[in-house]
Amino acid sequence: MEKGKKRTREENKEEIEAGSSDADHSLSLEQNLTFSDTLVALRIMRAQFPQIDKAAIQPFILQSQLYSSVKDRTQVDRDLESLRREKVVRIFKLNTGQDDHGIMLLDDYIKQMEHVIRRMEERKQGDLEVFKWFKAYVIESKLEPSIEHQELCSLLSLGGRVKDDHISLLINAGLLTRQLIDPNMYWFAIPNIGSILKGISQGRKELISLLNRRRYKEMMLVPLEKKRLRLSPLDMRFHLRDLIGSGHLKTAHSPTGIVVRVSKD
């Protein structure tokens, strides 16, 4: 983000959303591997999020993808913290790896949430008023990736009398997941993301395996980006950004273009 110039929440939100109209999907990864700042990276990556047929999922970005495209990781962390506090984005802990975090525009997350609520309404599944309380009192005030059981109940009670069934509904809808280490703590979650998370894990393995089978465990970026992965609904660009940012792959410039190779352990 620009230094010395304080941007408003609305300006930041509009900057990211603008990408869907002006990001050029035909640009190769070699042409836009790095960006000048976090906002630009979020905007372009949101716009380039793969169209996935089977899953009704709003665009999200992995934190590792931002690390691959903005040189200063500390600046990325600072920018994300500002955007989170301004309620422009929400950050979610993903179960695909210890340090995996997904970033979604708050407005996109609310659309995702409303889609799930509509589906539950159609099936007449339980006491659905809890979703209104969750949106109005929990999402609005609790900006961290996790929440403790007592605090969750306390915030929900601003809407009405909280029952155990209400919490179960939120978990069944995919809005919360119980933490394994401490069952009194919940992670906020992105509904409908299960098959995508599976694709992230399988795509990572498939891409690294593909490169490991090559003589020098490397390949030129341009032909690599055109390859399709069998085990992931996400495109090669999504996985390359992720694995470069997490350090599993690295890039080097050569006279004929960018080379991608497997990092030595």
C-alpha positions in Angstrom: 0.0 0.0 0.0 1.2 3.5 -0.7 3.2 5.0 2.2 2.4 8.3 3.6 -1.2 8.3 2.2 -3.9 6.8 4.4 -6.5 5.1 2.3 -10.1 4.6 3.5 -11.7 1.2 3.9 -14.0 2.0 0.9 -11.0 2.9 -1.3 -9.2 -0.3 -0.4 -12.3 -2.4 -1.0 -13.0 -0.7 -4.4 -9.3 -1.1 -5.4 -9.5 -4.9 -4.8 -13.0 -5.3 -6.4 -11.9 -3.3 -9.5 -9.7 -6.2 -10.6 -12.6 -8.3 -11.8 -13.3 -5.8 -14.6 -9.7 -4.9 -15.7 -7.5 -7.9 -14.9 -6.3 -9.5 -18.1 -6.8 -13.3 -17.8 -4.7 -13.8 -20.9 -1.6 -12.4 -19.3 0.8 -15.2 -18.6 2.2 -15.8 -15.1 5.7 -14.7 -16.5 4.2 -11.3 -17.3 2.6 -10.8 -13.9 4.5 -12.9 -11.4 5.2 -10.0 -9.0 3.3 -6.9 -8.1 4.1 -3.5 -6.6 2.0 -4.0 -3.4 -0.4 -6.1 -1.5 -3.6 -4.4 -2.7 -2.6 -4.8 -6.4 -1.8 -8.4 -5.8 -5.1 -9.1 -4.1 -7.0 -7.3 -6.8 -5.4 -9.2 -9.7 -5.5 -12.6 -8.0 -9.1 -12.2 -7.0 -10.0 -11.4 -10.6 -7.9 -14.4 -11.9 -9.4 -16.9 -9.4 -10.3 -20.0 -11.5 -13.9 -20.6 -12.5 -14.8 -23.8 -10.8 -17.9 -25.6 -12.2 -19.0 -27.8 -9.3 -18.3 -25.7 -6.3 -20.2 -22.5 -5.5 -17.2 -20.6 -4.1 -16.3 -16.9 -4.0 -12.7 -16.0 -4.9 -10.1 -16.4 -2.2 -6.3 -15.9 -2.1 -3.8 -17.9 -0.2 -1.3 -15.9 2.0 1.5 -17.9 0.4 0.4 -16.6 -3.0 0.8 -13.0 -1.8 4.3 -13.9 -0.5 5.2 -15.1 -4.0 4.2 -11.9 -5.7 5.1 -9.1 -3.3 8.8 -9.0 -2.3 8.5 -7.6 1.2 6.7 -10.3 3.3 6.6 -8.1 6.4 4.8 -5.4 4.4 2.3 -8.1 3.2 1.6 -9.1 6.8 1.2 -5.4 7.8 -1.1 -4.7 4.9 -3.3 -7.7 5.6 -3.5 -6.7 9.3 -4.8 -3.2 8.3 -7.3 -4.7 5.8 -8.6 -7.1 8.4 -9.1 -4.4 11.0 -10.8 -2.2 8.4 -13.2 -5.1 7.7 -12.1 -5.2 4.0 -10.9 -8.8 4.2 -11.3 -11.8 6.5 -8.4 -14.3 7.1 -9.2 -18.0 7.6 -7.0 -20.8 8.9 -7.1 -23.6 6.4 -6.6 -27.3 7.2 -4.3 -27.9 4.2 -1.1 -27.2 6.2 0.1 -25.7 9.4 0.7 -22.2 8.1 -2.0 -22.1 5.4 -4.3 -19.1 5.5 -7.0 -18.1 3.0 -8.0 -14.4 2.4 -11.4 -13.4 1.2 -13.0 -10.0 0.8 -15.6 -9.6 3.6 -18.3 -8.8 1.0 -17.4 -12.1 -0.9 -17.5 -14.0 2.4 -21.0 -12.6 3.2 -22.2 -13.7 -0.3 -20.8 -17.2 0.3 -22.6 -17.3 3.7 -25.9 -16.1 2.3 -25.7 -18.8 -0.4 -25.4 -21.5 2.3 -28.2 -20.0 4.4 -30.6 -20.0 1.4 -29.8 -23.6 0.8 -30.6 -24.4 4.5 -33.8 -22.4 4.3 -34.9 -24.5 1.3 -34.3 -27.7 3.3 -36.0 -26.2 6.4 -33.0 -27.2 8.5 -33.6 -26.0 12.1 -33.8 -22.7 13.8 -32.2 -20.4 11.1 -32.4 -17.1 13.1 -29.0 -17.9 14.4 -27.5 -17.0 11.0 -28.8 -13.5 11.3 -27.3 -13.2 14.8 -24.0 -14.6 13.5 -23.8 -12.1 10.7 -24.9 -9.1 12.7 -23.0 -9.7 16.0 -20.2 -12.2 15.5 -18.8 -11.4 12.0 -19.2 -7.6 12.6 -17.2 -7.6 15.9 -14.9 -10.6 15.9 -12.3 -10.1 13.3 -9.7 -12.7 14.3 -9.6 -16.2 12.7 -10.8 -18.0 15.8 -13.3 -17.5 18.6 -13.8 -19.1 22.1 -17.1 -20.9 22.9 -18.1 -18.5 25.7 -17.4 -15.4 23.6 -19.4 -16.9 20.6 -22.4 -17.6 22.8 -22.1 -14.1 24.4 -22.1 -12.4 21.0 -24.9 -14.6 19.6 -27.1 -13.8 22.7 -27.3 -10.2 21.6 -29.8 -11.6 19.0 -31.7 -14.0 21.3 -31.5 -17.1 23.5 -28.7 -19.3 22.4 -29.1 -23.1 22.4 -26.6 -25.9 21.6 -28.5 -26.6 18.4 -27.6 -23.1 17.2 -23.9 -23.8 17.4 -24.4 -27.2 15.7 -26.2 -25.4 12.8 -23.3 -23.0 12.4 -20.9 -26.0 12.3 -23.1 -28.0 9.9 -23.3 -24.9 7.6 -19.5 -24.8 7.4 -19.2 -21.4 9.1 -17.3 -22.8 12.1 -15.0 -25.7 12.7 -14.0 -26.9 16.2 -10.3 -26.8 16.9 -8.8 -30.2 17.6 -6.4 -29.1 20.3 -9.0 -27.1 22.2 -12.7 -28.1 21.6 -13.7 -24.8 23.3 -12.2 -22.9 20.4 -13.6 -22.6 16.9 -12.0 -21.5 13.6 -14.1 -19.3 11.4 -14.5 -21.2 8.1 -15.4 -20.7 4.5 -18.5 -22.8 3.7 -18.4 -25.1 0.6 -14.6 -25.1 0.5 -14.0 -28.8 1.3 -13.5 -30.0 -2.3 -11.3 -27.0 -3.1 -9.0 -27.7 0.0 -8.7 -31.2 -1.2 -7.7 -29.9 -4.7 -5.1 -27.6 -3.1 -3.4 -30.5 -1.3 -3.6 -32.9 -4.2 -2.5 -30.2 -6.8 0.6 -29.4 -4.7 1.7 -33.0 -4.6 1.0 -33.5 -8.3 2.9 -30.4 -9.4 6.0 -31.2 -7.2 5.9 -34.8 -8.5 5.7 -33.6 -12.1 8.9 -31.4 -11.6 10.6 -34.2 -9.6 10.3 -36.5 -12.6 12.2 -34.1 -14.8 16.0 -34.4 -15.3 17.0 -31.3 -13.3 13.7 -31.0 -11.4 12.9 -27.9 -13.3 10.9 -26.5 -16.2 10.4 -23.2 -18.0 7.5 -21.3 -16.5 5.7 -20.6 -19.8 5.1 -24.3 -20.9 4.6 -25.3 -17.2 1.8 -22.9 -16.8 -0.1 -24.4 -19.8 -0.1 -27.9 -18.3 -3.3 -29.1 -16.6 -3.4 -30.9 -13.3 -5.6 -34.0 -13.1 -6.2 -34.0 -9.4 -7.1 -30.3 -8.7 -10.0 -28.1 -10.0 -7.7 -25.1 -9.6 -5.5 -23.9 -12.4 -1.7 -24.2 -12.7 -1.2 -20.5 -12.0 -3.0 -20.8 -8.6 -0.7 -23.7 -7.6 2.5 -22.1 -8.9 1.9 -18.9 -6.9 1.2 -21.0 -3.8 4.3 -23.2 -4.0 6.6 -20.4 -4.9 5.4 -18.3 -2.0 5.7 -21.2 0.5 9.2 -21.9 -0.7 8.6 -25.4 -2.1 9.4 -24.1 -5.6 11.8 -21.3 -6.6 12.2 -19.3 -9.7 15.4 -18.2 -11.6 15.8 -15.9 -14.6 17.4 -17.3 -17.6 18.1 -15.9 -21.1 15.0 -17.7 -22.4 12.7 -16.8 -19.6 11.8 -17.8 -16.0 12.7 -21.3 -14.8 10.8 -23.0 -12.0 12.6 -25.6 -10.0 12.0 -27.7 -6.9 13.7 -26.2 -3.8 16.3 -28.4 -2.3 15.3 -29.6 1.2 
